[in-house]
Amino acid sequence: MTAPPIYLDNHATTRTDPRVVEAMLPFFLEQYGNASSLSHRFGWEASDAVDRAREQVAALIGAEPSEIVFTSGATEANNLALKGTALAAKGQKGGHLVCSSVEHRAVLDPLRRLSRESGWHLSIVPADPHGQITVDAVEATLTEQTVLVSVMAANNEVGTINPIGEIGKLCRDRGILFHSDAAQAAGKVPIDVQTDPIDLLSLTGHKFHGPKGIGALYVRRQGRRARLSSLVDGGGHERGLRSGTLPVPLIVGLGKAAELSREEGPSDADRMRTLRDRLDRAIRALLDDQGVLLNGHPTDRLPNNLNLSFEGIEGEALLMGLRTLAVSSGAACSSAEPEPSHVLRAMGRDERLARASLRFGLGRFTTSVEIDQAARIVAETVARLRQSGPDGPANRRDLTRADL
């Protein structure tokens, strides 16, 4: 009987916690009302559940419930934050936007579209060799025309944590809106939008053991308010910022996942950090610590992230050789024209090392047995590929999975 694959791709998505599923089920089967139908009990129950979830999500990031806008996920939340700010600021101050070179495409693509189609000027802040965005680097890009800065809380590939509190203070002092994509950070490291002066923050449930298809945008309402224009018209839901019937079961699941992360996040982080370091040490030991390079900051990093590059091998062959291990490469590949990771390239990794990288993402349900097995599988695969040489049969790009 074939052993099930080991799942270490929790940056891509996480298994939904059974407690989250349990909380959601009644709103599929029994309490199935529309949260906007406030003339009967079914609607009241749904509305109360949404209010409770809004409180749970707000508590996770130190916000007020009224500052939480439910979306379909972090991609929509990012688009609403960025395009909504641009629409609201049209014809007012400036025409300059700033983001980092290592942002997720859910930030880079909307900003590039604004630059390409709407005449906004976009400045991209370079990352340091660890993939971190410094306050000085952001400050160097700011002008009198800058309207918004977007810097992710933690990188989705290499796990590097950015000093968003300091960047937020810089922006606040300059009267500039600050947005942070916290899809990877929320639920894993502490976030407080009050202590760290953040105006807009995006998150999504499926990155911290909630359901797919639901996320939220924090929109500051206290003090200096963040002003947005809606991207979706029709019904005026979510205080006019995101029209559409609320998916109550998903919202309940997001709220429960946020509550669990708030309560168990510190212990989860300690356990995942221990397992991550165990995986790193084991891989290096099995390969005699030869040609294994860490990508990302050595200390300012997510507790569940490990990103390694391996010298002397072909990246696609590496991934294809790991048939029983669910991990990601640092490269965003297509079968026709594989491209190296823009994050690793922005950090200064050459193309070959950028391709020969693996991103390990641990989660709440990762076990020590899986970590030990994964280390052995990776080390054996790398050793075999190195033995065959970069041009050997095991390293050829045209191999299929059946060949390995």
Salt bridges, closest charged atoms under 4 A:
ASP9 OD1 - ARG359 NH2 3.34
ASP17 OD2 - ARG19 NH2 2.98
ASP17 OD2 - ARG364 NH1 2.78
GLU45 OE2 - ARG41 NE 2.90
GLU55 OE1 - ARG52 NH1 3.73
GLU76 OE2 - ARG242 NE 2.66
ASP109 OD2 - ARG105 NH2 2.96
GLU117 OE2 - ARG113 NE 3.76
GLU117 OE2 - ARG116 NH2 3.88
GLU139 OE2 - ARG174 NH2 3.09
ASP173 OD2 - LYS169 NZ 3.10
ASP199 OD1 - ARG172 NH2 3.34
ASP199 OD1 - ARG220 NE 3.55
ASP199 OD2 - ARG224 NH1 3.66
GLU238 OE1 - ARG54 NH1 2.86
GLU259 OE2 - ARG52 NH2 2.95
GLU259 OE1 - LYS256 NZ 3.12
GLU264 OE2 - ARG19 NH1 2.69
ASP268 OD2 - ARG364 NE 2.91
ASP270 OD1 - ARG273 NH1 3.14
ASP277 OD1 - ARG276 NE 3.11
ASP280 OD1 - ARG284 NE 2.80
ASP289 OD1 - ARG284 NH1 3.28
ASP300 OD2 - HIS297 NE2 3.70
GLU314 OE2 - ARG397 NE 3.03
GLU316 OE2 - ARG397 NE 3.79
GLU351 OE2 - ARG355 NH2 2.45
ASP372 OD2 - ARG278 NH2 2.64
GLU380 OE1 - ARG376 NH1 3.55
ASP398 OD1 - ARG396 NE 2.95
